[in-house]
């Protein structure tokens, strides 16, 4: 086998793996979007960073 043959085989395998990955991601995004629409929203509380007091280290 020449270098070019090995290179083309590896490129072909890479293209196949990328295609399978993209297909699975698109299927997961459809199902997760449906799950998110059914999930109730949670309350996010603000952080109180301005009134924090620090003790002197030394």
N, CA, C and O of each residue as an XYZ file, in Angstrom:
232
protein
N       0.842     -1.181      0.000
C       0.000      0.000      0.000
C       0.888      1.245      0.000
O       1.902      1.314      0.694
N       0.484      2.184     -0.771
C       1.248      3.424     -0.824
C       0.731      4.394      0.228
O      -0.314      4.185      0.844
N       1.489      5.445      0.409
C       1.090      6.473      1.373
C      -0.250      7.077      0.985
O      -1.090      7.329      1.848
N      -0.456      7.309     -0.304
C      -1.698      7.936     -0.764
C      -2.905      7.047     -0.471
O      -3.962      7.551     -0.091
N      -2.762      5.744     -0.639
C      -3.870      4.829     -0.366
C      -4.231      4.838      1.119
O      -5.404      4.918      1.482
N      -3.214      4.756      1.963
C      -3.461      4.784      3.404
C      -4.087      6.113      3.809
O      -5.006      6.145      4.627
N      -3.595      7.202      3.241
C      -4.133      8.530      3.549
C      -5.600      8.631      3.144
O      -6.415      9.142      3.913
N      -5.948      8.154      1.955
C      -7.333      8.235      1.490
C      -8.261      7.354      2.330
O      -9.410      7.724      2.572
N      -7.777      6.200      2.772
C      -8.592      5.346      3.635
C      -8.863      6.048      4.964
O      -9.990      6.026      5.458
N      -7.844      6.664      5.538
C      -8.028      7.374      6.804
C      -8.951      8.581      6.650
O      -9.755      8.857      7.541
N      -8.847      9.295      5.545
C      -9.746     10.431      5.297
C     -11.180      9.938      5.152
O     -12.105     10.573      5.658
N     -11.376      8.814      4.466
C     -12.716      8.246      4.314
C     -13.324      7.846      5.648
O     -14.505      8.089      5.897
N     -12.514      7.230      6.507
C     -12.993      6.855      7.839
C     -13.353      8.098      8.641
O     -14.354      8.108      9.358
N     -12.546      9.137      8.524
C     -12.797     10.387      9.242
C     -14.108     11.023      8.783
O     -14.890     11.495      9.608
N     -14.347     11.037      7.486
C     -15.587     11.611      6.951
C     -16.791     10.822      7.462
O     -17.814     11.408      7.814
N     -16.671      9.501      7.503
C     -17.779      8.678      7.988
C     -18.062      8.957      9.463
O     -19.223      9.053      9.861
N     -17.020      9.086     10.270
C     -17.217      9.367     11.694
C     -17.836     10.743     11.924
O     -18.680     10.902     12.805
N     -17.427     11.731     11.147
C     -18.004     13.075     11.281
C     -19.477     13.055     10.897
O     -20.297     13.693     11.557
N     -19.823     12.326      9.830
C     -21.218     12.254      9.399
C     -22.083     11.596     10.470
O     -23.174     12.083     10.767
N     -21.610     10.499     11.050
C     -22.369      9.817     12.102
C     -22.522     10.721     13.319
O     -23.585     10.757     13.939
N     -21.474     11.445     13.657
C     -21.527     12.343     14.807
C     -22.540     13.459     14.584
O     -23.320     13.774     15.483
N     -22.536     14.053     13.407
C     -23.473     15.140     13.123
C     -24.913     14.650     13.120
O     -25.808     15.365     13.572
N     -25.147     13.459     12.623
C     -26.503     12.910     12.610
C     -26.991     12.670     14.038
O     -28.136     12.982     14.364
N     -26.125     12.116     14.888
C     -26.548     11.842     16.261
C     -26.774     13.124     17.052
O     -27.662     13.171     17.904
N     -25.988     14.164     16.785
C     -26.170     15.440     17.488
C     -27.489     16.079     17.090
O     -28.187     16.629     17.942
N     -27.842     16.016     15.816
C     -29.097     16.632     15.387
C     -30.293     15.897     15.976
O     -31.308     16.522     16.284
N     -30.192     14.583     16.139
C     -31.291     13.832     16.747
C     -31.407     14.151     18.231
O     -32.518     14.255     18.751
N     -30.285     14.308     18.919
C     -30.315     14.624     20.346
C     -30.867     16.021     20.587
O     -31.560     16.246     21.580
N     -30.572     16.966     19.694
C     -31.053     18.328     19.896
C     -32.567     18.401     19.753
O     -33.217     19.195     20.433
N     -33.130     17.583     18.879
C     -34.581     17.574     18.726
C     -35.257     17.039     19.981
O     -36.259     17.592     20.435
N     -34.710     15.959     20.545
C     -35.338     15.381     21.734
C     -35.115     16.253     22.957
O     -36.003     16.352     23.804
N     -33.952     16.891     23.073
C     -33.712     17.736     24.240
C     -34.563     19.000     24.187
O     -34.966     19.513     25.231
N     -34.841     19.507     22.995
C     -35.703     20.680     22.884
C     -37.120     20.348     23.338
O     -37.790     21.181     23.948
N     -37.572     19.147     23.046
C     -38.898     18.735     23.494
C     -38.926     18.562     25.008
O     -39.917     18.906     25.651
N     -37.847     18.030     25.584
C     -37.796     17.845     27.033
C     -37.744     19.186     27.751
O     -38.348     19.344     28.811
N     -37.028     20.154     27.185
C     -36.921     21.460     27.820
C     -38.252     22.193     27.826
O     -38.552     22.922     28.772
N     -39.059     22.009     26.778
C     -40.340     22.699     26.734
C     -41.302     22.139     27.780
O     -42.199     22.851     28.232
N     -41.132     20.883     28.169
C     -42.004     20.277     29.174
C     -41.532     20.561     30.596
O     -42.325     20.468     31.533
N     -40.268     20.903     30.774
C     -39.693     21.094     32.103
C     -40.123     22.451     32.671
O     -40.030     23.461     31.972
N     -40.590     22.494     33.922
C     -40.984     23.785     34.512
C     -39.756     24.659     34.780
O     -38.657     24.157     35.017
N     -39.966     25.952     34.739
C     -38.857     26.876     34.960
C     -38.561     26.988     36.444
O     -39.467     26.912     37.273
N     -37.291     27.169     36.776
C     -36.899     27.306     38.176
C     -36.572     28.766     38.464
O     -36.204     29.526     37.567
N     -36.710     29.136     39.713
C     -36.458     30.507     40.137
C     -34.965     30.679     40.378
O     -34.341     29.851     41.040
N     -34.393     31.747     39.845
C     -32.979     32.053     40.040
C     -32.896     33.256     40.967
O     -33.440     34.321     40.676
N     -32.210     33.072     42.083
C     -32.084     34.136     43.063
C     -30.808     34.928     42.813
O     -29.774     34.332     42.509
N     -30.848     36.259     42.932
C     -29.643     37.064     42.695
C     -28.646     36.914     43.838
O     -29.029     36.676     44.984
N     -27.372     37.053     43.515
C     -26.324     37.000     44.533
C     -26.181     38.368     45.188
O     -26.282     39.399     44.523
N     -25.948     38.369     46.471
C     -25.778     39.612     47.211
C     -24.285     39.838     47.423
O     -23.759     39.549     48.498
N     -23.607     40.349     46.410
C     -22.157     40.504     46.467
C     -21.725     41.843     47.064
O     -20.591     41.962     47.530
N     -22.586     42.841     47.062
C     -22.175     44.175     47.495
C     -22.092     44.302     49.008
O     -21.317     45.118     49.505
N     -22.861     43.527     49.750
C     -22.872     43.664     51.206
C     -21.951     42.660     51.893
O     -22.068     42.449     53.100
N     -21.061     42.053     51.165
C     -20.150     41.073     51.759
C     -19.051     41.782     52.528
O     -18.446     42.731     52.030
N     -18.795     41.318     53.743
C     -17.705     41.900     54.536
C     -16.610     40.856     54.701
O     -16.893     39.676     54.906
N     -15.364     41.294     54.612
C     -14.220     40.400     54.702
C     -13.466     40.653     56.000
O     -13.383     41.789     56.465
N     -12.917     39.595     56.581
C     -12.087     39.728     57.772
C     -10.640     39.910     57.347
O     -10.225     39.424     56.295
N      -9.890     40.601     58.160
C      -8.485     40.835     57.867
C      -7.715     39.528     58.055
O      -7.903     38.837     59.056
N      -6.852     39.186     57.103
C      -6.136     37.913     57.141
C      -5.031     37.920     58.178
O      -4.807     36.912     58.848
N      -4.337     39.041     58.323
C      -3.197     39.093     59.252
C      -3.430     40.170     60.285
O      -2.590     40.378     61.161
